[in-house]
């Protein structure tokens, strides 16, 4: 399906009419454009008079020290390297819409999560949750199944994904060897897992 940003926003607004809070999942492989899509949609929704906030899943990365203890540091970003229980608890608290919820945000430059870096207020009508594994049909991620009201999935061709991932890591001044390991040793395998094992979304787009 090929939809414009405005058409996606229209679909979200249609679902939000009779909801005190609408929880929207925006999922897809690493490098697919989830963060940009979520921010652009939030901007459009605000221009349309809505209150909308973005909740990024990346804030729930396990700390590098914990990943080192578990032998998972080279796989940082894989499904097993997130604090899924904490993420599910936060999503449940946000869904309840009873009080202000503070959420962590990931700083990619420093490769660490910053606690309580973003606020989801009780009167934020639409919450756009973005992350790789929101629709992953594997435990413990399946605990999220009933927490979203609407979902968008970005499924780019693998060739496009590969090119974007190369550009990402070279942009962080990684050596050719280090970028190769990031792309082929971690990000692309994670991307294939997302593409092959995610539940069907309400809207699927091939690229953003």
DRENMI-399732 format. One record per residue: z, y, x of N, C-alpha, C in turn; chain; residue number from 0; residue in three letters. Coordinates in steps of 0.02 Angstrom, whole numbers. Example, Ala and Ser with C-alpha at 12.3 -4.5 7.8 and 13.67 -1.06 7.14 Angstrom:
2
NODE; 390; -284; 660; 390; -225; 615; 390; -165; 660; A; 0; ALA
NODE; 354; -112; 642; 357; -53; 684; 394; 2; 645; A; 1; SER
//
This chain:
208
NODE; 0; -60; 42; 0; 0; 0; 0; 62; 44; A; 0; UNK
NODE; -37; 112; 24; -39; 174; 61; -16; 230; 16; A; 1; UNK
NODE; 43; 257; 29; 71; 310; -12; 85; 371; 32; A; 2; UNK
NODE; 77; 429; 3; 96; 490; 38; 172; 499; 34; A; 3; UNK
NODE; 197; 543; 76; 269; 559; 74; 289; 585; 5; A; 4; UNK
NODE; 247; 626; -24; 263; 654; -90; 266; 599; -142; A; 5; UNK
NODE; 220; 551; -139; 220; 496; -187; 282; 453; -178; A; 6; UNK
NODE; 303; 442; -116; 365; 404; -104; 425; 442; -132; A; 7; UNK
NODE; 426; 507; -120; 481; 548; -146; 481; 546; -223; A; 8; UNK
NODE; 423; 548; -253; 418; 544; -327; 448; 478; -352; A; 9; UNK
NODE; 433; 423; -317; 460; 357; -338; 536; 356; -332; A; 10; UNK
NODE; 562; 386; -279; 634; 389; -270; 667; 432; -324; A; 11; UNK
NODE; 637; 489; -339; 664; 534; -390; 664; 502; -459; A; 12; UNK
NODE; 612; 462; -472; 609; 427; -537; 667; 379; -544; A; 13; UNK
NODE; 685; 345; -490; 741; 298; -491; 808; 334; -493; A; 14; UNK
NODE; 810; 395; -467; 874; 431; -462; 896; 464; -527; A; 15; UNK
NODE; 851; 471; -574; 865; 509; -636; 929; 487; -670; A; 16; UNK
NODE; 938; 423; -679; 995; 397; -717; 1049; 368; -673; A; 17; UNK
NODE; 1051; 390; -610; 1100; 361; -563; 1145; 415; -535; A; 18; UNK
NODE; 1210; 401; -534; 1258; 448; -505; 1247; 453; -429; A; 19; UNK
NODE; 1227; 398; -398; 1209; 397; -328; 1155; 345; -317; A; 20; UNK
NODE; 1101; 363; -286; 1047; 316; -272; 1048; 298; -198; A; 21; UNK
NODE; 1052; 233; -185; 1053; 207; -116; 983; 180; -99; A; 22; UNK
NODE; 951; 212; -51; 882; 194; -32; 882; 164; 38; A; 23; UNK
NODE; 856; 103; 45; 849; 71; 110; 780; 86; 138; A; 24; UNK
NODE; 777; 108; 200; 713; 118; 235; 715; 74; 297; A; 25; UNK
NODE; 677; 19; 295; 681; -32; 347; 614; -42; 381; A; 26; UNK
NODE; 617; -76; 439; 556; -91; 476; 573; -106; 548; A; 27; UNK
NODE; 525; -129; 587; 537; -146; 657; 554; -85; 699; A; 28; UNK
NODE; 583; -96; 759; 594; -40; 805; 528; -6; 822; A; 29; UNK
NODE; 527; 60; 820; 467; 97; 836; 419; 108; 778; A; 30; UNK
NODE; 439; 86; 718; 394; 91; 661; 394; 160; 627; A; 31; UNK
NODE; 443; 202; 643; 445; 269; 614; 496; 278; 559; A; 32; UNK
NODE; 545; 233; 555; 596; 236; 502; 635; 302; 502; A; 33; UNK
NODE; 657; 322; 561; 699; 382; 566; 660; 444; 543; A; 34; UNK
NODE; 598; 449; 566; 557; 506; 547; 543; 505; 472; A; 35; UNK
NODE; 527; 447; 445; 514; 441; 374; 575; 462; 333; A; 36; UNK
NODE; 634; 438; 352; 695; 455; 316; 708; 530; 317; A; 37; UNK
NODE; 700; 561; 376; 712; 633; 382; 661; 673; 341; A; 38; UNK
NODE; 598; 652; 343; 546; 687; 305; 558; 681; 229; A; 39; UNK
NODE; 577; 621; 207; 591; 611; 136; 651; 653; 115; A; 40; UNK
NODE; 703; 655; 157; 762; 695; 140; 743; 768; 134; A; 41; UNK
NODE; 700; 791; 178; 677; 861; 176; 640; 876; 111; A; 42; UNK
NODE; 595; 831; 92; 558; 841; 30; 604; 840; -31; A; 43; UNK
NODE; 650; 793; -31; 697; 787; -88; 740; 850; -94; A; 44; UNK
NODE; 761; 878; -38; 800; 939; -41; 759; 998; -67; A; 45; UNK
NODE; 696; 1000; -47; 651; 1053; -71; 639; 1046; -147; A; 46; UNK
NODE; 648; 985; -172; 639; 973; -244; 705; 984; -282; A; 47; UNK
NODE; 755; 1009; -247; 818; 1026; -281; 870; 971; -279; A; 48; UNK
NODE; 857; 917; -243; 904; 861; -239; 952; 870; -180; A; 49; UNK
NODE; 1008; 835; -183; 1052; 828; -125; 1038; 760; -94; A; 50; UNK
NODE; 1018; 759; -31; 999; 697; 2; 1025; 698; 74; A; 51; UNK
NODE; 1048; 640; 97; 1075; 634; 164; 1050; 568; 194; A; 52; UNK
NODE; 1042; 567; 261; 1019; 507; 296; 1078; 473; 331; A; 53; UNK
NODE; 1083; 408; 320; 1134; 367; 353; 1099; 318; 399; A; 54; UNK
NODE; 1103; 328; 465; 1068; 283; 512; 1109; 221; 530; A; 55; UNK
NODE; 1077; 164; 528; 1109; 101; 547; 1126; 98; 621; A; 56; UNK
NODE; 1089; 135; 663; 1097; 131; 735; 1166; 153; 759; A; 57; UNK
NODE; 1203; 190; 718; 1270; 210; 736; 1318; 152; 742; A; 58; UNK
NODE; 1295; 93; 721; 1339; 34; 721; 1322; -15; 776; A; 59; UNK
NODE; 1286; 8; 828; 1277; -31; 888; 1346; -49; 917; A; 60; UNK
NODE; 1355; -110; 940; 1415; -126; 978; 1413; -87; 1044; A; 61; UNK
NODE; 1471; -69; 1069; 1476; -32; 1132; 1450; -76; 1190; A; 62; UNK
NODE; 1423; -43; 1241; 1397; -81; 1298; 1448; -126; 1331; A; 63; UNK
NODE; 1512; -104; 1332; 1564; -146; 1361; 1573; -211; 1322; A; 64; UNK
NODE; 1571; -206; 1256; 1577; -266; 1214; 1516; -311; 1223; A; 65; UNK
NODE; 1457; -280; 1225; 1396; -319; 1234; 1396; -354; 1301; A; 66; UNK
NODE; 1422; -322; 1353; 1427; -354; 1419; 1473; -415; 1416; A; 67; UNK
NODE; 1530; -407; 1383; 1576; -463; 1375; 1544; -522; 1339; A; 68; UNK
NODE; 1501; -507; 1291; 1469; -559; 1251; 1405; -585; 1283; A; 69; UNK
NODE; 1384; -555; 1339; 1322; -574; 1372; 1260; -553; 1333; A; 70; UNK
NODE; 1267; -500; 1294; 1213; -478; 1250; 1183; -410; 1269; A; 71; UNK
NODE; 1206; -380; 1324; 1182; -313; 1340; 1106; -310; 1347; A; 72; UNK
NODE; 1072; -359; 1379; 999; -356; 1383; 964; -360; 1314; A; 73; UNK
NODE; 1001; -383; 1264; 972; -390; 1197; 995; -335; 1149; A; 74; UNK
NODE; 1023; -281; 1177; 1047; -226; 1135; 993; -203; 1088; A; 75; UNK
NODE; 1010; -202; 1024; 961; -186; 973; 941; -245; 931; A; 76; UNK
NODE; 957; -306; 954; 945; -367; 915; 996; -371; 858; A; 77; UNK
NODE; 982; -410; 806; 1028; -413; 749; 1099; -431; 768; A; 78; UNK
NODE; 1107; -472; 821; 1173; -495; 842; 1214; -442; 879; A; 79; UNK
NODE; 1184; -384; 892; 1218; -334; 933; 1245; -275; 892; A; 80; UNK
NODE; 1249; -284; 827; 1276; -232; 783; 1342; -254; 752; A; 81; UNK
NODE; 1385; -206; 737; 1446; -219; 701; 1429; -220; 626; A; 82; UNK
NODE; 1405; -276; 603; 1379; -281; 535; 1435; -272; 483; A; 83; UNK
NODE; 1493; -300; 497; 1548; -294; 449; 1566; -221; 438; A; 84; UNK
NODE; 1572; -182; 493; 1588; -111; 486; 1533; -74; 448; A; 85; UNK
NODE; 1470; -92; 462; 1414; -60; 428; 1416; -74; 353; A; 86; UNK
NODE; 1427; -137; 335; 1431; -155; 264; 1488; -119; 230; A; 87; UNK
NODE; 1545; -114; 263; 1603; -78; 234; 1586; -5; 222; A; 88; UNK
NODE; 1552; 27; 269; 1533; 97; 261; 1483; 105; 204; A; 89; UNK
NODE; 1433; 60; 201; 1383; 64; 147; 1417; 56; 79; A; 90; UNK
NODE; 1466; 11; 74; 1503; 1; 11; 1541; 64; -7; A; 91; UNK
NODE; 1573; 95; 43; 1611; 156; 30; 1565; 213; 8; A; 92; UNK
NODE; 1507; 218; 39; 1458; 269; 21; 1432; 256; -50; A; 93; UNK
NODE; 1418; 194; -65; 1393; 177; -131; 1443; 195; -186; A; 94; UNK
NODE; 1507; 187; -172; 1559; 202; -222; 1560; 276; -241; A; 95; UNK
NODE; 1540; 320; -193; 1534; 392; -206; 1599; 424; -231; A; 96; UNK
NODE; 1656; 399; -207; 1720; 425; -231; 1750; 477; -185; A; 97; UNK
NODE; 1729; 477; -121; 1759; 523; -73; 1711; 535; -16; A; 98; UNK
NODE; 1726; 584; 25; 1687; 598; 85; 1691; 538; 132; A; 99; UNK
NODE; 1633; 519; 160; 1631; 464; 208; 1600; 490; 273; A; 100; UNK
NODE; 1636; 480; 328; 1610; 499; 394; 1577; 439; 426; A; 101; UNK
NODE; 1517; 448; 452; 1479; 392; 480; 1460; 407; 553; A; 102; UNK
NODE; 1453; 355; 594; 1434; 365; 664; 1359; 375; 671; A; 103; UNK
NODE; 1339; 406; 726; 1268; 417; 741; 1256; 396; 813; A; 104; UNK
NODE; 1199; 363; 825; 1184; 338; 892; 1148; 392; 933; A; 105; UNK
NODE; 1172; 403; 994; 1141; 450; 1041; 1099; 409; 1090; A; 106; UNK
NODE; 1034; 408; 1080; 990; 366; 1121; 988; 389; 1194; A; 107; UNK
NODE; 995; 454; 1205; 995; 479; 1274; 1052; 449; 1315; A; 108; UNK
NODE; 1110; 442; 1282; 1169; 416; 1316; 1182; 342; 1301; A; 109; UNK
NODE; 1141; 314; 1255; 1147; 244; 1237; 1216; 226; 1211; A; 110; UNK
NODE; 1243; 270; 1167; 1308; 256; 1138; 1314; 286; 1068; A; 111; UNK
NODE; 1359; 258; 1029; 1370; 282; 961; 1425; 335; 962; A; 112; UNK
NODE; 1416; 388; 924; 1465; 441; 919; 1499; 434; 851; A; 113; UNK
NODE; 1564; 423; 851; 1602; 411; 789; 1605; 474; 746; A; 114; UNK
NODE; 1606; 464; 681; 1617; 518; 632; 1572; 578; 645; A; 115; UNK
NODE; 1509; 565; 658; 1462; 618; 678; 1422; 646; 620; A; 116; UNK
NODE; 1426; 615; 562; 1388; 639; 504; 1430; 628; 441; A; 117; UNK
NODE; 1421; 673; 393; 1460; 670; 331; 1416; 650; 273; A; 118; UNK
NODE; 1440; 602; 233; 1410; 589; 168; 1460; 614; 116; A; 119; UNK
NODE; 1442; 668; 82; 1487; 700; 35; 1484; 665; -33; A; 120; UNK
NODE; 1536; 671; -73; 1537; 639; -139; 1480; 661; -185; A; 121; UNK
NODE; 1456; 723; -175; 1403; 749; -218; 1332; 740; -189; A; 122; UNK
NODE; 1325; 704; -134; 1258; 687; -109; 1228; 635; -157; A; 123; UNK
NODE; 1178; 656; -193; 1150; 613; -246; 1110; 554; -218; A; 124; UNK
NODE; 1070; 567; -167; 1026; 515; -139; 1045; 504; -66; A; 125; UNK
NODE; 1058; 441; -49; 1075; 422; 19; 1019; 378; 46; A; 126; UNK
NODE; 987; 401; 100; 933; 363; 131; 961; 327; 192; A; 127; UNK
NODE; 968; 262; 187; 995; 221; 241; 936; 193; 280; A; 128; UNK
NODE; 933; 207; 346; 875; 183; 384; 898; 138; 441; A; 129; UNK
NODE; 860; 83; 451; 877; 36; 504; 831; -24; 504; A; 130; UNK
NODE; 831; -60; 559; 786; -118; 567; 801; -175; 519; A; 131; UNK
NODE; 866; -189; 508; 885; -253; 479; 913; -248; 408; A; 132; UNK
NODE; 900; -193; 375; 928; -183; 308; 905; -235; 258; A; 133; UNK
NODE; 845; -262; 267; 817; -312; 221; 813; -381; 253; A; 134; UNK
NODE; 843; -389; 312; 838; -453; 347; 872; -508; 306; A; 135; UNK
NODE; 835; -562; 294; 860; -616; 251; 897; -668; 294; A; 136; UNK
NODE; 945; -644; 332; 986; -687; 375; 1059; -662; 371; A; 137; UNK
NODE; 1106; -710; 370; 1177; -691; 373; 1191; -663; 443; A; 138; UNK
NODE; 1235; -613; 448; 1276; -582; 395; 1242; -523; 360; A; 139; UNK
NODE; 1179; -510; 378; 1144; -452; 349; 1132; -459; 274; A; 140; UNK
NODE; 1133; -521; 249; 1123; -532; 177; 1180; -503; 136; A; 141; UNK
NODE; 1235; -482; 168; 1289; -449; 131; 1267; -382; 102; A; 142; UNK
NODE; 1209; -358; 125; 1182; -294; 101; 1139; -301; 38; A; 143; UNK
NODE; 1126; -362; 17; 1076; -376; -35; 1085; -332; -97; A; 144; UNK
NODE; 1146; -326; -122; 1157; -291; -186; 1180; -219; -177; A; 145; UNK
NODE; 1174; -192; -117; 1200; -125; -104; 1147; -70; -106; A; 146; UNK
NODE; 1083; -89; -112; 1029; -40; -115; 997; -41; -184; A; 147; UNK
NODE; 979; 19; -207; 946; 25; -273; 870; 27; -267; A; 148; UNK
NODE; 846; 44; -208; 775; 53; -196; 762; 41; -123; A; 149; UNK
NODE; 702; 16; -106; 690; 1; -35; 618; 16; -16; A; 150; UNK
NODE; 611; 39; 47; 546; 53; 77; 543; 14; 143; A; 151; UNK
NODE; 487; -20; 155; 479; -60; 216; 416; -37; 252; A; 152; UNK
NODE; 423; -24; 317; 365; -6; 358; 344; -66; 399; A; 153; UNK
NODE; 282; -88; 391; 258; -149; 425; 194; -133; 464; A; 154; UNK
NODE; 201; -102; 522; 141; -84; 561; 110; -145; 595; A; 155; UNK
NODE; 46; -142; 613; 15; -196; 653; 51; -201; 720; A; 156; UNK
NODE; 56; -262; 746; 92; -273; 809; 63; -232; 866; A; 157; UNK
NODE; -4; -223; 866; -35; -184; 920; -10; -112; 920; A; 158; UNK
NODE; -5; -83; 860; 20; -15; 854; 93; -11; 875; A; 159; UNK
NODE; 131; -61; 854; 202; -64; 871; 211; -68; 947; A; 160; UNK
NODE; 172; -110; 979; 176; -118; 1051; 162; -52; 1087; A; 161; UNK
NODE; 110; -17; 1065; 92; 47; 1096; 147; 99; 1087; A; 162; UNK
NODE; 177; 100; 1028; 231; 148; 1015; 293; 133; 1058; A; 163; UNK
NODE; 308; 69; 1065; 367; 50; 1104; 358; 67; 1178; A; 164; UNK
NODE; 298; 55; 1204; 283; 75; 1273; 294; 150; 1281; A; 165; UNK
NODE; 268; 188; 1235; 274; 261; 1239; 347; 282; 1235; A; 166; UNK
NODE; 386; 249; 1193; 457; 265; 1186; 494; 258; 1252; A; 167; UNK
NODE; 487; 199; 1284; 528; 187; 1343; 501; 224; 1404; A; 168; UNK
NODE; 437; 235; 1407; 411; 276; 1462; 434; 349; 1454; A; 169; UNK
NODE; 444; 369; 1391; 469; 436; 1378; 540; 446; 1401; A; 170; UNK
NODE; 577; 390; 1408; 645; 394; 1434; 647; 382; 1510; A; 171; UNK
NODE; 589; 389; 1542; 583; 384; 1615; 603; 316; 1643; A; 172; UNK
NODE; 591; 264; 1604; 601; 196; 1629; 545; 178; 1678; A; 173; UNK
NODE; 560; 137; 1727; 507; 112; 1771; 462; 66; 1731; A; 174; UNK
NODE; 404; 51; 1758; 357; 6; 1725; 390; -62; 1712; A; 175; UNK
NODE; 427; -87; 1761; 460; -152; 1754; 514; -150; 1701; A; 176; UNK
NODE; 555; -97; 1701; 609; -91; 1651; 580; -82; 1581; A; 177; UNK
NODE; 527; -42; 1575; 496; -32; 1509; 466; -98; 1484; A; 178; UNK
NODE; 435; -136; 1529; 406; -201; 1511; 460; -247; 1483; A; 179; UNK
NODE; 518; -248; 1515; 572; -291; 1492; 599; -269; 1424; A; 180; UNK
NODE; 604; -203; 1415; 627; -177; 1350; 579; -196; 1294; A; 181; UNK
NODE; 514; -188; 1307; 463; -200; 1255; 456; -274; 1240; A; 182; UNK
NODE; 443; -314; 1293; 426; -385; 1282; 487; -431; 1282; A; 183; UNK
NODE; 542; -408; 1313; 601; -450; 1314; 648; -438; 1257; A; 184; UNK
NODE; 638; -382; 1221; 685; -366; 1167; 652; -337; 1105; A; 185; UNK
NODE; 620; -278; 1112; 598; -242; 1052; 544; -279; 1012; A; 186; UNK
NODE; 493; -305; 1046; 440; -341; 1009; 466; -405; 977; A; 187; UNK
NODE; 507; -446; 1012; 536; -504; 977; 578; -483; 916; A; 188; UNK
NODE; 616; -429; 923; 655; -405; 865; 608; -381; 810; A; 189; UNK
NODE; 554; -348; 829; 506; -325; 779; 474; -382; 741; A; 190; UNK
NODE; 455; -435; 776; 425; -493; 743; 476; -524; 694; A; 191; UNK
NODE; 538; -527; 715; 590; -555; 672; 597; -514; 608; A; 192; UNK
NODE; 595; -449; 614; 599; -405; 556; 539; -416; 510; A; 193; UNK
NODE; 480; -418; 538; 419; -426; 498; 415; -494; 463; A; 194; UNK
NODE; 441; -545; 496; 435; -613; 469; 493; -635; 424; A; 195; UNK
NODE; 551; -602; 430; 610; -627; 396; 645; -576; 352; A; 196; UNK
NODE; 609; -523; 332; 638; -473; 288; 619; -486; 215; A; 197; UNK
NODE; 665; -468; 171; 651; -475; 99; 599; -423; 77; A; 198; UNK
NODE; 567; -438; 22; 515; -393; -5; 547; -327; -28; A; 199; UNK
NODE; 514; -272; -10; 538; -206; -29; 502; -181; -92; A; 200; UNK
NODE; 529; -129; -122; 496; -98; -180; 430; -65; -159; A; 201; UNK
NODE; 430; -35; -99; 370; -4; -71; 361; -29; 0; A; 202; UNK
NODE; 302; -52; 16; 286; -71; 85; 225; -31; 108; A; 203; UNK
NODE; 233; 1; 166; 178; 39; 195; 164; 11; 264; A; 204; UNK
NODE; 102; 17; 286; 81; -15; 348; 99; 27; 409; A; 205; UNK
NODE; 105; 91; 400; 118; 134; 459; 146; 200; 436; A; 206; UNK
NODE; 187; 229; 481; 209; 298; 469; 215; 332; 537; A; 207; UNK
//
